[in-house]
Amino acid sequence: MGKSLAIVLALLLPISAAAKRAPALKRYTSKECGISFSYPAKWKVTAGRERCSVVLVSTTKHRDPELDLDPITVTSGTGSFDEAAAGAGFYKPRKGDEGLTLTEKEHIGEWMFNAGEVPAVAEPLKVGEFSGLEAWASSRCYHPGGGYAGQCDYIAAFVTHDGRWIAAQGRDEDVILKVLGTAVFDAGR
């Protein structure tokens, strides 16, 4: 009996230690937009520029105080997969489009995302029962005072389900995937 209890405790201790390390979460709900999602408690939600859009901002200092940690923009909407992709900033270059980059010319008809520097080819994304796209792009980074700090990775992703979608863009993949993975559509309606 004592040995069994010791084995059970030995199995449970790593789980409880991992649970203690898991970041605390808060829940955002918009009744107007019919969406809710979780985000780290050390981040705050501010109003976005568009309807059904919010911005998540970290309240902790970045490891490198010289770099401004970009906020994460979260947007939601209704529509088909293609409408969701377009709403999230993804696009498909078409043959005959003017001003295409070499990368876009090599990927005619494929989903892409451009954060302002070099377009990136999108990859399929599956989060639970939701499906969508994600892309890693290159973006300019700036010091908090405004000076150019070089190139940074930037992720854009969205998931859709039953005609509803949620998208997130920024530099923190863990937070973006947490937002997308905890989304509940029609929350509070």
Beta strands, then each sheet from edge to edge (+ up, - down):
strand 1: 25-30
strand 2: 35-40
strand 3: 43-47
strand 4: 53-58
strand 5: 72-78
strand 6: 90-91
strand 7: 112-113
strand 8: 120-121
strand 9: 123-127
strand 10: 130-142
strand 11: 148-161
strand 12: 164-170
strand 13: 184-185
sheet 1: 1+ 2- 13+
sheet 2: 3+ 4- 5+ 12- 11+ 10- 9+
sheet 3: 6+ 7- 8+
end
